[in-house]
Amino acid sequence: MSWNRQAVSQDEHFPVAVIASDRRLTFSTAKDFDRAWELGIFYLKVPEHLDLESARQFGSELLALDSPYRSIQQYGALEGFIALKNNQQTKVALRRQHWDQHYPAEISEFGRQLDRIGIAILREVFSQSGIPEPLWDDASGGYSSGEGTAFLNFVHYDTRNPDFGLHPHTDYGFVTILDATTPGLQVEVNGRFEDVPVLPGHFVINFGEALHFITAHSERAVGAVVHRVLSQQSADPIRQSIVYFANPDLDGRLWQYDAKGDVKGSSSVQDFFAILEKNLTQYR
């Protein structure tokens, strides 16, 4: 398993995509499509029906120190109200199975709308990969048909902590959908980090290591880009973001298929994530 670092050409912008009326992910040119797959990052126009402003307002309410959402119980190390010790991120992070219990109804519905976007992106990846459609559910741990694991996180950055906003890393899962209204996100470009500008009305989408893994032997593999968030200063606008992670079943298994449908490899999700965590620690 490689620690995959894809480079972004410094003289090119990031591709822009839309979800079409037939729920297919589309780009304006074939070149943009090819580059998005190679780089593992692109912009996506926010669908008109999505109430993004209400979700942002909900996220801003979590800044209050007396917010009841800061008292959400933790479910293991990944869920609940979490203030990370090695960076500035403070967040409420919940898996889909806990949304209705803890989030307001409109926020849970917002998460399910992001589910549909994530599924559309993943199904397009599989379609381009040549992996036979009957295997998509197995390959994605059910995510491509609405199962699997999804996280909906509301994040802000605590400037009292002088550390990085978020250390360099690749995401572990399939697809990440990011909404951020202030600068700070960077991706690695030919050995150095370059800004990802905020594009109003658009999400930033990046592919994760699990998707790179399961498409590695297909006709069209995707890349996973190293990214980070710069340290935020008290004089900066407060950086808030909404982050949706489309992930495999954390207790499941990842399968690598070729275009003939033959199995080329596999890994338990826990083992796969453990190796990525080890690489992340070494990369720091």
C-alpha positions in Angstrom: 0.0 0.0 0.0 1.5 3.3 -1.0 1.3 6.7 0.7 -0.2 8.3 -2.4 0.7 11.9 -3.1 -0.7 13.3 -6.4 0.7 16.6 -7.7 -1.4 19.5 -9.0 0.0 21.5 -11.9 0.7 25.0 -10.7 -0.5 26.7 -13.9 -4.0 25.0 -14.0 -7.1 25.6 -12.0 -9.1 22.8 -10.3 -11.8 21.2 -12.4 -15.5 22.2 -11.8 -18.3 19.6 -11.9 -22.1 19.6 -11.5 -24.6 16.9 -10.6 -26.8 16.8 -13.7 -30.6 16.2 -13.8 -30.0 12.5 -14.3 -27.9 12.5 -11.1 -24.7 11.9 -13.1 -21.5 13.7 -12.2 -20.5 15.8 -15.2 -17.6 18.1 -16.2 -17.5 20.8 -18.9 -14.6 19.2 -20.7 -13.0 15.7 -21.0 -9.8 17.3 -19.9 -11.3 18.5 -16.6 -12.8 15.0 -16.1 -9.4 13.4 -16.6 -7.6 15.8 -14.3 -10.2 15.4 -11.5 -9.6 11.7 -11.6 -5.9 12.0 -11.6 -5.6 14.7 -8.9 -8.4 13.4 -6.7 -9.8 16.9 -6.1 -12.3 19.2 -7.8 -15.1 21.7 -7.2 -18.7 20.8 -7.3 -21.5 23.3 -7.8 -23.8 23.2 -4.8 -27.2 21.9 -6.0 -29.9 24.6 -5.9 -32.3 22.5 -3.7 -29.7 22.2 -0.9 -30.3 24.5 2.1 -26.6 25.2 2.7 -27.2 28.5 4.6 -29.2 26.8 7.3 -26.5 24.2 7.8 -23.9 26.9 8.0 -26.0 28.7 10.6 -26.3 25.6 12.7 -22.5 25.2 12.5 -22.0 28.8 13.7 -24.2 28.1 16.8 -21.6 25.5 17.9 -19.1 28.3 18.6 -21.0 29.3 21.7 -19.3 27.8 24.8 -22.7 27.0 26.3 -24.0 25.3 23.2 -25.8 22.0 24.2 -24.1 20.3 21.3 -20.8 20.6 23.1 -22.2 18.1 25.6 -23.0 15.4 23.0 -21.6 12.1 24.3 -18.7 10.5 22.6 -19.1 7.2 20.7 -15.5 5.9 20.7 -12.7 8.2 19.5 -14.5 9.4 16.3 -17.9 10.7 17.3 -19.3 13.3 19.6 -17.9 16.7 20.5 -14.2 16.5 19.9 -11.3 18.9 20.5 -8.3 17.4 18.8 -5.0 17.7 20.7 -2.6 17.9 17.8 -4.3 20.6 15.7 -6.8 23.5 16.0 -9.9 21.5 15.0 -12.8 21.4 17.3 -15.9 19.6 16.0 -19.1 17.8 16.4 -18.8 14.6 14.5 -21.5 12.0 14.1 -22.1 8.9 12.0 -25.4 8.6 10.0 -26.9 6.2 12.6 -26.7 9.0 15.3 -27.9 12.0 13.2 -31.6 11.7 14.1 -30.8 11.3 17.8 -28.6 14.4 18.1 -29.1 16.7 15.1 -32.2 18.8 14.4 -34.4 17.2 11.7 -33.4 19.7 9.0 -29.7 18.9 9.6 -30.3 15.2 9.5 -32.1 15.8 6.1 -29.2 17.9 5.0 -26.9 15.0 5.7 -29.1 12.6 3.7 -29.0 15.1 0.8 -25.2 14.9 1.0 -25.6 11.1 1.0 -27.2 11.4 -2.4 -24.4 13.6 -3.7 -21.8 11.2 -2.4 -23.5 8.2 -4.0 -23.7 10.0 -7.3 -20.0 10.7 -7.2 -19.1 7.2 -6.1 -21.3 5.6 -8.8 -19.6 7.7 -11.5 -16.2 6.6 -10.2 -17.3 3.0 -10.5 -18.9 3.5 -13.9 -15.6 5.0 -15.2 -13.5 2.3 -13.5 -15.1 -0.5 -15.6 -15.8 -2.6 -12.4 -19.0 -4.5 -13.2 -22.0 -2.9 -11.6 -23.2 -6.0 -9.6 -19.9 -5.7 -7.6 -20.3 -2.0 -6.7 -22.1 -2.7 -3.4 -19.5 -5.2 -2.3 -16.7 -2.9 -3.3 -18.2 0.0 -1.3 -19.5 -1.9 1.7 -23.0 -1.0 0.6 -22.4 2.8 0.3 -23.2 2.9 -3.4 -26.8 1.9 -2.6 -27.2 4.1 0.5 -25.7 1.9 3.2 -22.0 2.0 4.4 -20.8 4.7 6.8 -21.2 8.4 6.5 -20.0 11.2 8.9 -21.5 14.7 9.0 -19.1 17.0 10.9 -19.4 20.7 11.9 -15.9 22.1 12.4 -14.3 25.3 13.7 -10.7 26.1 14.5 -9.6 27.1 18.0 -7.0 29.9 17.7 -5.9 29.5 21.3 -4.0 26.4 20.1 -0.9 27.6 18.1 -0.6 24.3 16.2 -1.6 23.6 12.5 -5.2 24.0 11.6 -5.0 20.5 10.3 -1.8 18.5 9.7 -1.0 17.2 6.1 -2.9 14.0 5.4 -5.0 12.2 2.8 -8.5 11.2 3.8 -9.1 7.6 4.5 -12.5 6.9 3.0 -14.2 7.2 -0.4 -15.3 10.7 -0.9 -15.1 13.9 1.1 -17.5 16.8 0.6 -16.2 20.1 2.1 -17.9 23.4 2.6 -15.7 26.2 3.8 -16.2 30.0 3.3 -12.7 31.2 4.4 -9.2 30.4 3.0 -6.8 28.0 4.7 -7.0 24.8 2.7 -3.9 23.8 0.8 -2.9 20.8 -1.4 0.6 19.5 -2.1 1.9 20.7 -5.4 5.2 19.3 -6.7 6.6 19.0 -3.2 5.1 22.2 -1.8 1.7 23.3 -0.7 -0.5 25.6 -2.7 -3.8 27.3 -1.8 -7.2 25.9 -2.8 -9.2 29.2 -3.3 -12.7 29.5 -2.0 -15.1 29.2 -5.0 -18.5 30.7 -3.9 -21.4 28.4 -4.5 -19.2 25.3 -4.7 -18.1 22.4 -2.5 -14.6 21.0 -2.6 -14.6 17.3 -3.3 -11.7 15.0 -2.8 -11.3 11.3 -3.2 -9.9 9.2 -0.3 -7.5 6.4 0.1 -10.2 3.7 0.2 -11.5 4.7 -3.2 -7.9 4.8 -4.6 -7.4 1.3 -3.1 -10.5 -0.4 -4.6 -10.0 1.2 -8.1 -6.2 0.5 -8.2 -6.6 -2.5 -10.6 -9.5 -1.1 -12.6 -9.5 0.7 -16.0 -9.5 4.1 -14.3 -8.0 4.5 -10.8 -8.5 7.7 -8.8 -5.9 9.5 -6.8 -5.9 10.9 -3.3 -4.3 14.3 -2.7 -2.4 15.3 0.4 -3.9 18.4 1.9 -3.7 20.5 5.1 -5.3 23.5 6.8 -3.0 26.4 7.8 -2.8 27.5 11.3 -5.6 30.0 12.0 -4.8 33.3 13.8 -7.1 35.2 16.2 -7.1 38.1 13.8 -8.4 35.9 10.9 -12.1 35.4 10.2 -13.4 32.4 12.2 -12.8 29.4 10.0 -15.9 27.1 10.0 -16.5 24.2 7.7 -19.0 21.4 7.1 -17.4 18.1 6.3 -19.1 15.0 5.0 -17.2 11.8 4.8 -18.4 8.8 2.7 -16.7 5.9 4.2 -16.7 2.1 4.0 -18.3 0.1 6.8 -15.7 0.5 9.6 -16.2 -3.2 10.5 -16.2 -4.4 6.9 -13.7 -5.3 4.2 -12.4 -3.5 1.0 -12.2 -5.5 -2.2 -10.1 -4.7 -5.3 -11.6 -5.7 -8.6 -10.5 -5.4 -12.2 -12.8 -4.7 -15.1 -13.5 -8.4 -15.6 -14.8 -8.6 -12.0 -11.8 -10.6 -10.8 -10.6 -10.0 -7.2 -7.1 -8.6 -7.2 -6.8 -8.0 -3.5 -8.6 -7.1 -0.2 -8.1 -5.7 3.2 -10.1 -5.3 6.3 -11.1 -1.7 6.8 -9.5 -1.6 10.2 -6.2 -2.9 9.0 -6.3 -0.5 6.0 -7.0 2.5 8.2 -4.3 1.5 10.7 -1.7 1.5 8.0 -2.8 4.9 6.8 -2.7 6.2 10.4 0.9 4.9 10.7 1.9 6.6 7.5 0.2 9.8 8.6 2.3 9.8 11.9 5.5 9.2 9.9 4.6 12.0 7.4 4.3 14.5 10.2 
